Amino acid sequence: MPENARPLILIVDDEPAVRELMKLHLAGEGYEVRLADDAIVAARALRETPPALLLVDIAMPYMDGLEFVASLSSELTEVPIVFMTGDAALLNAARALGAPCLKKPFGIAELLERVREQLQRRPPRDASIVDLRPR
């Protein structure tokens, strides 16, 4: 990414109000933001322009966030991912495996802090995506 380029963040969430509010605050901090309302739109956006960071809701229709990330694991090896959920069981499972998470509803300060943390910590090229789905 060129030195003066704004990091691109892709937000994947089926709730329009959540997407728009996050976009408003992240763009206000100087990030370029793209939105996707489901995994299919997100996969297309990822292939067009890989983001610097992916913010993914776990509980979405059609394909949940965990399935989405697992399905694209080979394409996401260098993209930090932060999962979002209001479901306590999914949150605990993701945290137990070390996945960065935001519990909905979260504050803007927490969102911005997590984004900064993850953009500073890029995963190694050989990092694997862990399947966090409950069994």
Steps between C-alpha positions, in 0.01 A plus 500: 500500500646841412613707796218754470224247419215465744457145635194332351263338749225265382202479736281191458177525697136439414379791717497822292505733801808325645684513166423868444589608853832314486573649158427851623746474789772309316490738202519786747826350626643497148430141395354405166194285569303257285180331607352156436168377629577130461778254428435487124538875456802494732675223303457701179637815668798309641596372159467844338710685759648316797448701820754579769247381760177302506226563760259204483173439679475135601120465492385575146244332272599265215860455618619601844821692554693194615404299191582801282850538644565125488388487134754767405782397732757473219417853382505653848840394630626858518175674596433557871145408598288625789181308568191675638207337678240554764477126567686419823572137407653593163695781662645270764589232246677753277686656793604157633673436168669839504294664227459877544137584572266786572189428706193674364401757594849651522615856541670705231816537712524119528448462125772751416742346751447149361543623140828675586628191686424265214641725229827511693508121537491344155486118512792301358464370144451142620235581763204268485135586550348303786146367465317644802158353429349310796499127449 
